[in-house]
Amino acid sequence: MKHELLLKQKQKLILTPQLYQSINILQLNLIELRKIINQELIENPLLEINQQKSQEVDKIKKEEENNYCIEDKNKNQEKINISDYLSYLKEKEYPPFSFRPKSRKENRIENILSYKESLQDYLLAQLGTTTTNSLDYKIGEYIIGNIDENGYLNVSLELISKDINIEKDKIFKILQLIQSFDPPGIGARSLEECLLIQEKFLGYNNTNINKIIKYFLPDLARKAFKKIAKELNVSIIEIQNLADVIKKNFDPKPGRQIASLSETKYIMPDLIVRKKANGEYRILQNDTFLPQIKINYQYRKILDRNAESFFIEKNCFIMENKNSKQKTKDTIEYIEKKVNSANLLIKSIEQRKKTIYRIAEALISYQKDFLDKGILFLKPLTLKEVADRLEIHESTVSRAIHNKNIQTPRGLIRMKYLFSKGIDNKNENNISSDKIKKMIKNLVETENHLKPWSDQKIADLLYLKEKISIARRTVAKYREALKILPSNLRKRFSQ
């Protein structure tokens, strides 16, 4: 076996701490970035908030607001198709929201932070008015503490009995009391029990509803109406009508009615896009949310060679013996380290702002038709196309749009949704996948529910009407993304 020494050249990417921090800051949204800045303000004594800079930002912001108001008065208000917008948000799985008139002044009484009642608080309040015995209240308190946000009891009565050393029958009696509370179905241990409690509360005297809940919930979920009708010896139409009643009036997750009220989720746009009077769009950085930071001037003087001796004397750093010299050296090294850290943070934030702004400019320029006309005019766009246009790496674009939101005349949307895959067709070079999804949804909404179209039929219709050639499995994939059931589960029955 021969041993020898060889010299080889190879390229290796090494992420320095500076590069790592810059990459990390780029992919943070405004809320996450603010947490980082606040934490750095606590840990780094050299950093402070630049009050003058913050006032300048606020002044610019007010000027932009005033200019926007003037432009808004000189043009007709753009009409937005609310139904299209709602369906778009639903397709993109946005959280529920509500519309309310926009106001320039947001200092309203309802915007003041206040305590919001949780599901447990809501149930405990009812428990306090229905029990007078302290032992009953403690048992009920223990049970309520183990009810999840959906309204279900997570632990068995046997475990509760063993844990608090009380008879199971006594615990079951208190559980029945809690199950009589609002909202109906609370404290159930299974979906079947939850629906049966609601059936009793709603006062339905239909034995078939009771039987469907007890014995045919799996069949109801997969719409096996024929099987249920055969077992109950009734018509398919009656089972279909009963299924509609259950779907409309019963809630499988009753706890969400109360628990959702205590969950406040904030979405802060990194950029705001506004339409000017001439039809062009203006992009504004949402800087007012972030504290404007700077390095304390006094600490900078320590590192200034000309002022170093003066500053040390002023602060009683006596340089007469080795110990004092070492302390002075350690102090300067510490300050130098913190200055470098502060400079890196400030530069990373500024670089983040420039990168996101450049990408937003490219997106708004390319997707202008979408902003003007709506979802059906969203063009196919890839990360690589934007990266090549801006002469940056594709991964930089990906990090820059990660979890970022942009406020547009079409509403608040994620930046990544302005990127859309394309499919070739005969009328155009390519067409957005979001546009195809919208077409599929429209076809399903207008189909004959007695004879719903199959995925293959939808594919054929897209080709006949729009000259869009896609495979059946592609239709199935888009249909599932839209949460539309297959044709056999969409079918309705007539008399």
For each residue, the residues with C-beta under 8 A, 3 or more apart:
1:
2:
3:
4:
5:
6:
7:
8:
9:
10:
11:
12:
13:
14:
15: 19 20 23
16: 19 20
17: 20 21
18: 21 22 344
19: 15 16 22 23
20: 15 16 17 23 24
21: 17 18 24 25 344 345 348
22: 18 19 25 26 344 347 348 351 352
23: 15 19 20 26 27 399
24: 20 21 27 28
25: 21 22 28 33 36 345 348 349 352
26: 22 23 348 351 352 355 356 396 399 400
27: 23 24 399 400 402 403
28: 24 25 32 33 36 352 403
29: 32 33 268 270 403 404 405
30: 33 34 268 269 270 286 289 290
31: 34 35 266 268
32: 28 29 35 36 403
33: 25 28 29 30 36 37 290 349 352
34: 30 31 37 38 289 290 291
35: 31 32 38 39
36: 25 28 32 33 39 40
37: 33 34 40 41 290 291 293 345 349
38: 34 35 41 42 291
39: 35 36 42 43
40: 36 37 43 44 47 293 341 342 345
41: 37 38 44 47 48 49 291 293
42: 38 39
43: 39 40
44: 40 41 47 338 341 342
45: 296 299 338
46: 295 296 299 335 338 339 342
47: 40 41 44 293 294 295 296 342 345
48: 41 293 294 295 296
49: 41 54 291 292 293 294
50: 53 54 292 293 294
51: 54 55
52: 55 56
53: 50 56 57 292 294
54: 49 50 51 57 58 291 292
55: 51 52 58 59
56: 52 53 59 60
57: 53 54 60 61 287 288 292
58: 54 55 61 62 288
59: 55 56 62 63
60: 56 57 63 64
61: 57 58 64 65 287 288
62: 58 59 65 66
63: 59 60 66 67
64: 60 61 67 68 284
65: 61 62 68 69 104
66: 62 63 69 70
67: 63 64 70 71
68: 64 65 71 72 274
69: 65 66 72 73 104
70: 66 67 73 74
71: 67 68 74 75 276 277
72: 68 69 75 77
73: 69 70
74: 70 71 277
75: 71 72 277
76:
77: 72
78: 275 409
79:
80: 85 409 410 411
81: 84 85 374
82: 85 86 99
83: 86 87
84: 81 87 88 374 375
85: 80 81 82 88 89 410 411
86: 82 83 89 90
87: 83 84 90 91 438 441
88: 84 85 91 92 375
89: 85 86 92 94 97 411
90: 86 87 93 94
91: 87 88 434 437 438 441 481 482
92: 88 89 413 414 417
93: 90
94: 89 90 97
95: 265
96:
97: 89 94
98:
99: 82
100:
101:
102:
103: 106 108
104: 65 69
105: 108
106: 103 111
107: 111
108: 103 105 111
109: 112
110:
111: 106 107 108
112: 109
113:
114:
115:
116: 261 262 264
117: 121 122 258 261 262
118: 121 122 258 259 262
119: 122 123 147 149 151 255 258 259 262
120: 123 124 144 145 147
121: 117 118 124 125
122: 117 118 119 125 126 258
123: 119 120 126 127 144 147 178 181 186
124: 120 121 127 128 140 141 144
125: 121 122 128 129
126: 122 123 129 130 181 182
127: 123 124 130 131 137 140 141 144 177 178 181
128: 124 125 131 137
129: 125 126
130: 126 127 177
131: 127 128 136 137 140 177
132: 136
133: 136 137
134: 137 138
135: 138 139 166
136: 131 132 133 139 140 174
137: 127 128 131 133 134 140 141
138: 134 135 141 142 164
139: 135 136 142 143 164 166 170 171 174
140: 124 127 131 136 137 143 144 174 177 178
141: 124 127 137 138 144 145
142: 138 139 145 146 160 163 164
143: 139 140 146 147 153 160 171 174 175 178 187
144: 120 123 124 127 140 141 147 178 187
145: 120 141 142
146: 142 143 153 154 155 160
147: 119 120 123 143 144 151 152 153 154 186 187 255
148: 151 152 154 255
149: 119 255 256 259
150: 253 254 255 256 259
151: 119 147 148 183 185 186 187 188 194 253 254 255 256 259
152: 147 148 187 188 189 190 194 255
153: 143 146 147 175 187 188 189
154: 146 147 148
155: 146 159 160
156: 159 160 189
157: 160 161 168 171 172 175
158: 161 162 168
159: 155 156 162 163
160: 142 143 146 155 156 157 163 164 166 171
161: 157 158 164 165 166 167 168 171
162: 158 159 165
163: 142 159 160
164: 138 139 142 160 161 171
165: 161 162
166: 135 139 160 161 170 171
167: 161 170 171
168: 157 158 161 171 172
169: 172 173
170: 139 166 167 173 174
171: 139 143 157 160 161 164 166 167 168 174 175
172: 157 168 169 175 176
173: 169 170 176 177
174: 136 139 140 143 170 171 177 178
175: 143 153 157 171 172 178 179 187
176: 172 173 179 180
177: 127 130 131 140 173 174 180 181
178: 123 127 140 143 144 174 175 181 186 187
179: 175 176 185 186 187 188 197
180: 176 177
181: 123 126 127 177 178 186 187
182: 126 186
183: 151 186 251 254 255 257 258
184: 197 198 201 202 251 254
185: 151 179 188 194 195 197 198 201 250 251 254
186: 123 147 151 178 179 181 182 183 197 254 255
187: 143 144 147 151 152 153 175 178 179 181
188: 151 152 153 179 185 191 193 194 197
189: 152 153 156 193
190: 152 193 194
191: 188 194 195 217 252
192: 195 196 213 214 217
193: 188 189 190 196 197
194: 151 152 185 188 190 191 197 198 252 254
195: 185 191 192 198 199 213 217 246 250 252
196: 192 193 199 200 210 213 214
197: 179 184 185 186 188 193 194 200 201
198: 184 185 194 195 201 202 249 250 251 254
199: 195 196 202 204 209 210 213 250
200: 196 197 203
201: 184 185 197 198
202: 184 198 199 249 250
203: 200
204: 199 209 210 245
205:
206: 209 210 242
207: 210 211
208: 211 212 232 234 238 239 242
209: 199 204 206 212 213 242 245 246
210: 196 199 204 206 207 213 214
211: 207 208 214 215 216 232
212: 208 209 215 216 217 220 228 232 239 242 243 246
213: 192 195 196 199 209 210 216 217 246
214: 192 196 210 211
215: 211 212 231
216: 211 212 213 219 220 227 228 231
217: 191 192 195 212 213 220 221
218: 221 222
219: 216 222 224 227 228
220: 212 216 217 223 224 228 243 246
221: 217 218
222: 218 219 489
223: 220 243 485 488 489 491
224: 219 220 227 228
225: 228 229 236 239 240 243 493
226: 229 230 236
227: 216 219 224 230 231
228: 212 216 219 220 224 225 231 232 239
229: 225 226 232 233 234 235 236 238 239
230: 226 227 233
231: 215 216 227 228
232: 208 211 212 228 229 239
233: 229 230
234: 208 229 238 239
235: 229 238 239
236: 225 226 229 239 240 493
237: 240 241 493 494 495
238: 208 229 234 235 241 242
239: 208 212 225 228 229 232 234 235 236 242 243
240: 225 236 237 243 244 492 493
241: 237 238 244 245
242: 206 208 209 212 238 239 245 246
243: 212 220 223 225 239 240 246 247
244: 240 241 247 248
245: 204 209 241 242 248 249
246: 195 209 212 213 220 242 243 249 250
247: 243 244 250
248: 244 245
249: 198 202 245 246
250: 185 195 198 199 202 246 247
251: 183 184 185 198 254 256 257
252: 191 194 195
253: 150 151 256
254: 150 151 183 184 185 186 194 198 251 257
255: 119 147 148 149 150 151 152 183 186 258 259
256: 149 150 151 251 253 259 260
257: 183 251 254 260
258: 117 118 119 122 183 255 261 262
259: 118 119 149 150 151 255 256 262 263
260: 256 257 263
261: 116 117 258
262: 116 117 118 119 258 259
263: 259 260
264: 116
265: 95
266: 31
267: 405 412
268: 29 30 31 286 289 405
269: 30 272 286 405 406 407 412
270: 29 30 285 286 356 404 405 406 415
271: 283 284 285 286 356 357 360 404 406 407
272: 269 283 284 286 406 407
273: 281 282 283 284 360 364 371 406 407 408 409
274: 68 281 282 284 409
275: 78 279 280 281 282 371 409
276: 71 279 280 281 282
277: 71 74 75
278:
279: 275 276 372
280: 275 276
281: 273 274 275 276 364 368 371
282: 273 274 275 276
283: 271 272 273 357 360 361 364
284: 64 271 272 273 274
285: 270 271 353 357
286: 30 268 269 270 271 272 289 407
287: 57 61 290 292 353
288: 57 58 61
289: 30 34 268 286
290: 30 33 34 37 287 349
291: 34 37 38 41 49 54
292: 49 50 53 54 57 287
293: 37 40 41 47 48 49 50 342 345 346
294: 47 48 49 50 53 346
295: 46 47 48 299 300 339 342 343 346
296: 45 46 47 48 299 300
297: 300 301
298: 301 302
299: 45 46 295 296 302 303 335 338 339
300: 295 296 297 303 304 339
301: 297 298 304 307 308 311
302: 298 299 307 308 311 312 331 332 335
303: 299 300 308 332 335 336 339
304: 300 301 307 308 311
305: 308
306:
307: 301 302 304 310 311
308: 301 302 303 304 305 311 312 332
309: 312 313
310: 307 313 314
311: 301 302 304 307 308 314 315
312: 302 308 309 315 317 319 328
313: 309 310 316 317
314: 310 311
315: 311 312
316: 313
317: 312 313 324 327 328 331
318: 324
319: 312 324 325 328
320: 324
321: 324 325
322: 325 326
323: 326 327
324: 317 318 319 320 321 327 328
325: 319 321 322 328 329
326: 322 323 329 330
327: 317 323 324 330 331
328: 312 317 319 324 325 331 332
329: 325 326 332 333
330: 326 327 333 334
331: 302 317 327 328 334 335
332: 302 303 308 328 329 335 336
333: 329 330 336 337
334: 330 331 337 338
335: 46 299 302 303 331 332 338 339
336: 303 332 333 339 340
337: 333 334 340 341
338: 44 45 46 299 334 335 341 342
339: 46 295 299 300 303 335 336 342 343
340: 336 337 343 344
341: 40 44 337 338 344 345
342: 40 44 46 47 293 295 338 339 345 346
343: 295 339 340 346 347
344: 18 21 22 340 341 347 348
345: 21 25 37 40 47 293 341 342 348 349
346: 293 294 295 342 343 349 350
347: 22 343 344 350 351
348: 21 22 25 26 344 345 351 352
349: 25 33 37 290 345 346 352 353
350: 346 347 353 354
351: 22 26 347 348 354 355
352: 22 25 26 28 33 348 349 355 356 400
353: 285 287 349 350 356 357
354: 350 351 357 358
355: 26 351 352 358 359 392 396 400
356: 26 270 271 352 353 359 360 400 401 404
357: 271 283 285 353 354 360 361
358: 354 355 361 362 390
359: 355 356 362 363 386 390 397 400 401 415
360: 271 273 283 356 357 363 364 406 415
361: 283 357 358 364 365
362: 358 359 365 366 386 389 390
363: 359 360 366 367 381 386 415 418
364: 273 281 283 360 361 367 368 371
365: 361 362 368
366: 362 363 379 381
367: 363 364 370 371 378 379 381 418
368: 281 364 365 371 372
369: 372 373 377 378 379
370: 367 373 374 375 377 378 379 410 418
371: 273 275 281 364 367 368 408 409 410
372: 279 368 369 377
373: 369 370 376 377
374: 81 84 370 377 410
375: 84 88 370 378 434 435 438
376: 373 435 438
377: 369 370 372 373 374 435
378: 367 369 370 375 418 420 432 434 435
379: 366 367 369 370 420 422 432
380: 420 421 422 423 430 431 432 433
381: 363 366 367 385 386 418 419 420
382: 385 386 419 421
383: 386 387 394 397 398 419
384: 387 388 394
385: 381 382 388 389
386: 359 362 363 381 382 383 389 390 397 419
387: 383 384 390 391 392 393 394 396 397
388: 384 385 391
389: 362 385 386
390: 358 359 362 386 387 397
391: 387 388
392: 355 387 396 397
393: 387 396 397
394: 383 384 387 397 398
395: 398 399
396: 26 355 387 392 393 399 400
397: 359 383 386 387 390 392 393 394 400 401
398: 383 394 395 401 402
399: 23 26 27 395 396 402
400: 26 27 352 355 356 359 396 397 404
401: 356 359 397 398 404 414 415 416 419
402: 27 398 399 416
403: 27 28 29 32 414
404: 29 270 271 356 400 401 414 415 416
405: 29 267 268 269 270 412 413 414 415
406: 269 270 271 272 273 360 412 413 414 415 418
407: 269 271 272 273 286 411 412
408: 273 371 411 412 413
409: 78 80 273 274 275 371
410: 80 85 370 371 374 413
411: 80 85 89 407 408
412: 267 269 405 406 407 408
413: 92 405 406 408 410 417 418
414: 92 401 403 404 405 406 417
415: 270 359 360 363 401 404 405 406 418
416: 401 402 404 419
417: 92 413 414 420 434
418: 363 367 370 378 381 406 413 415
419: 381 382 383 386 401 416
420: 378 379 380 381 417 432 433 434 435
421: 380 382 432 433
422: 379 380 430 431 432 433
423: 380 430 431 433 436 468 470 474
424: 429 430 431 469
425: 428 430 431 466 467 468 469
426: 467 469
427: 466 467
428: 425 431
429: 424
430: 380 422 423 424 425
431: 380 422 423 424 425 428 435 436 466 468
432: 378 379 380 420 421 422 435 436
433: 380 420 421 422 423 436 437 478
434: 91 375 378 417 420 437 438
435: 375 376 377 378 420 431 432 438 439
436: 423 431 432 433 439 440 462 468 470 478
437: 91 433 434 440 441 478 481 482
438: 87 91 375 376 434 435 441 442
439: 435 436 442 443 462 466 468
440: 436 437 443 444 458 462 475 478 479 482 484
441: 87 91 437 438 444 445 482 484
442: 438 439 445 446
443: 439 440 446 447 453 458 461 462
444: 440 441 447 452 453 458 479 484 490
445: 441 442
446: 442 443
447: 443 444 451 452 453 490
448: 451 452
449: 452 490 491 492
450: 491 492 493 494
451: 447 448 491
452: 444 447 448 449 487 490 491
453: 443 444 447 457 458 461 487
454: 457 458 487
455: 458 459 472 473 475 476 479 486 487
456: 459 460 472 475
457: 453 454 460 461
458: 440 443 444 453 454 455 461 462 475 479
459: 455 456 462 463 470 471 472 474 475
460: 456 457 463 464
461: 443 453 457 458 464 465
462: 436 439 440 443 458 459 465 466 468 469 470 475
463: 459 460 466 467 468 469 470
464: 460 461
465: 461 462
466: 425 427 431 439 462 463
467: 425 426 427 463
468: 423 425 431 436 439 462 463
469: 424 425 426 462 463
470: 423 436 459 462 463 474 475
471: 459 474 475
472: 455 456 459 475 476
473: 455 476 477
474: 423 459 470 471 477 478
475: 440 455 456 458 459 462 470 471 472 478 479
476: 455 472 473 479 480 486
477: 473 474 480 481
478: 433 436 437 440 474 475 481 482
479: 440 444 455 458 475 476 482 484 486
480: 476 477 483 484
481: 91 437 477 478
482: 91 437 440 441 478 479
483: 480
484: 440 441 444 479 480 490
485: 223 489 490
486: 455 476 479 489 490
487: 452 453 454 455 490 491
488: 223 491
489: 222 223 485 486
490: 444 447 449 452 484 485 486 487
491: 223 449 450 451 452 487 488
492: 240 449 450
493: 225 236 237 240 450
494: 237 450
495: 237
